[in-house]
Amino acid sequence: MNKINLGVVFGGMSTEHDVSIVSGTSILRNLDRNKYNLFPIYISPDGTWNTYHGGDKRYEVGDKLEDVKKIDNIFEYLKNLDAIFPVLHGLYGEDGTIQGFFEILKIPYVGCKVLGSAIAMDKVYAKVVFEKAGLKQAKYEYIREHNGKYIYIAHDFTEKTYGIDEICELMSEKLKFPMFVKPSNSGSSVGVNKSKNIEGLKKHIEHATQFDKKILIEEGISGREIECSVLGNEQVEASCIGEIEPADEFYSYDAKYKNADSKLTIPANLPKEISDKVREIAIKAFKAIDGKGYARVDFFVDDVNNIVYLNEINTIPGFTEISMYPKLWESSGLKYENLLDRLIELALNGD
């Protein structure tokens, strides 16, 4: 049996560059060298493509990558590959841009295609698609910053422009505090804040515009943070359910990657009917965005009456040995290295 020439692409130009290094090098350590000829590719923060020669070295979030060499001709280099495993979290990797590049080169790749990647990355438009699919979500509003003003986009997509004080007053009329302010195109909770009053809302909206001009504002839900992994192209499976107990007020970037007090419980202690409902919604949400390959789907389960709210979907979730996506499948009976094989098989076979 011939080995598969597999490119593993990590790093990238997004705010999640450091997380991608940890995910990418973790995948490289766990791929079976008897099945794959590995071509590790590191994209630096400035967009330079490099080969990586660091072997099985372990990295933590924030570590700088060593042993890289610039690729002189990217197109010629990629022609050697049978498939690519992109592990680029966030913009320019999870948003459909690099997927389009691989489509043009006609190289099979792991994960969602252009459309599914783009929808899932844009929190606002994912909300619109999920609404169409009839999936329950937190109440939300959408604004866009332009030249120091804020354009309110109503649910029928009519627009009106306001100053920062006016837009905050409008949001407080439409939604209840606390609210979550999120850049529409950002991952790992970068730029996300919880606003408890008008003053906080103003500060957090201005902060979010550092990461994206499009801002999603959601009404907070008092509930448990639940996650589910999905796997497949046409025949999609859902894993068992996991619960996050964040060390901070919510699962912020620091709570995810810098605070060891955040806890993951797998499987989550939920009634069977609630777990089954979460799994069913996870598959429906994945199919609603035209998902392929894999994703992690995030939920809230209301504290009082166990109502399930879809939060968001991540098409290139964290992929370290301790990340929720592979841990959920491991608990469901699919080991990390076998999960990698399955994902590559889905990319190559397309079914």
HELIX and SHEET records of a PDB file:
HELIX    1   1 HIS A   17  ASN A   30  1                                  14    
HELIX    2   2 ILE A   74  LEU A   78  1                                   5    
HELIX    3   3 THR A   97  LEU A  105  1                                   9    
HELIX    4   4 VAL A  114  MET A  121  1                                   8    
HELIX    5   5 LYS A  123  LYS A  132  1                                  10    
HELIX    6   6 ILE A  164  LYS A  174  1                                  11    
HELIX    7   7 ILE A  198  ALA A  208  1                                  11    
HELIX    8   8 TYR A  253  TYR A  257  1                                   5    
HELIX    9   9 LYS A  272  ALA A  288  1                                  17    
HELIX   10  10 MET A  324  SER A  331  1                                   8    
HELIX   11  11 TYR A  336  ASN A  349  1                                  14    
SHEET    1   A 5 VAL A  68  LYS A  70  0                                        
SHEET    2   A 5 TRP A  49  TYR A  52 -1                                        
SHEET    3   A 5 TYR A  36  ILE A  43 -1                                        
SHEET    4   A 5 ILE A   4  GLY A  11  1                                        
SHEET    5   A 5 ALA A  83  VAL A  87  1                                        
SHEET    1   B 6 GLU A 159  TYR A 162  0                                        
SHEET    2   B 6 LYS A 149  ILE A 153 -1                                        
SHEET    3   B 6 TYR A 140  HIS A 146 -1                                        
SHEET    4   B 6 LYS A 214  GLU A 219 -1                                        
SHEET    5   B 6 MET A 179  PRO A 183 -1                                        
SHEET    6   B 6 ASN A 193  SER A 195 -1                                        
SHEET    1   C 5 LYS A 263  THR A 265  0                                        
SHEET    2   C 5 GLU A 237  GLU A 245 -1                                        
SHEET    3   C 5 GLY A 223  GLY A 232 -1                                        
SHEET    4   C 5 GLY A 293  ASP A 302 -1                                        
SHEET    5   C 5 VAL A 308  ASN A 314 -1                                        
END                                                                             
